């Protein structure tokens, strides 16, 4: 490593060391309505981790990445049954997605040299496979120091990111790319992007998009389909993986739609449980009653709430505040709006609704799933709105189409 890159790394590590404890305090405060995160905060410092001997780590930042990695992790376990596997993540939704896998689930420490040293010392990984593209200087340095090889799986690089890395080519190459042993890129375009930044061609592979290999739980979906007639009298709009103010936009659109579609119901599933007070507050402010599902594993028809005793003569609103049950919610709906697309999140995976033949609508910000939406929109299975103001009209047009499910599916 060049002297200037090493100096930059030491400066970065010193800055992260100074910010470490305040950042943990800030994160725990921000997620104070998410108790499981705070209960395991010692893992953010690299403490309280199991000692596994040699292992292989699969890292997924959040639920989407961990869900995408599930078939890969299971296949790896079948091929190497004696190798201890670890799933590391940064969120409670990622932790929930890791349940049921043949692996130990842990939180990845913050970008602290000491915390990461503890992390690699306890787990002693031979390989760390990072799903999608997370490039962290301290993580990569400590991995290399411990003898752990690094692989990017389902790797992608947007043109905007490439332009940013090109402004600091030496640091990018020394701190972020040189430690990599393998890059399995999602597309030929991503291969070219990594190659243009100096990643050797011999370690780049066009692995394709592993999110097409998802294996949703058909049994959970069928549970939802079976419960649908008991809960809802007519069409059901699903708003899935919403973030913050998106829920308010969806609620406003739904109430407007209900004027011409009086039997229309709404299933609203926020990405993070911490959004629940915002959603319930918005509904109460509008005088709307709702059902709340906040316990996983119980029958869907037992969802309780402010209209639990009301017969389903008109539309109902169900809030899904559980994790690991997306297939059940998909079983309840006829049309899916995928969240993270009205705010700058980049969208969420539309392939799971597509797997079950459910048509999808996305907002204008879906750069994380550009290729997937291109395929789905071209076949009529998805619709992208150009701006948030078009959402209500688009949903109305689709919901009033009598053959909606047949065409979309």
Secondary structure, DSSP 8 states (H G I E B T S, - for coil): --HHHHHHHHHHHHHHHHHHHHHHHHHHHHTTT-HHHHHTGGGGGT-S----SSEEEEE-SSHHHHHHHHHHHHHHHHHSTTSEEEEEESSHHHHHHTTTSSSEEEE---S-HHHHHHHHHHH-EEEEEEES----HHHHHHHHHHT-EEEEEEE---HHHHHHHHTTHHHIIIIIITTEEEEEESSHHHHHHHHHTT--GGGEEE---GGGG----HHHHHHHHHHHHHH-SS-EEEEEEE-TTHHHHHHHHHHHHTTT-TT-EEEEEESSGGGHHHHHHHHHHTT---EEE-STTS-GGG-EETTTTS-SSS--EEEE--SS-HHHHHHH-SEEEESSTTTTT-----HHHHHTT-EEEE-S--GGGHHHHHHHHHTTSEEE-SSGGGHHHHHHHHHT-TTHHHHH-
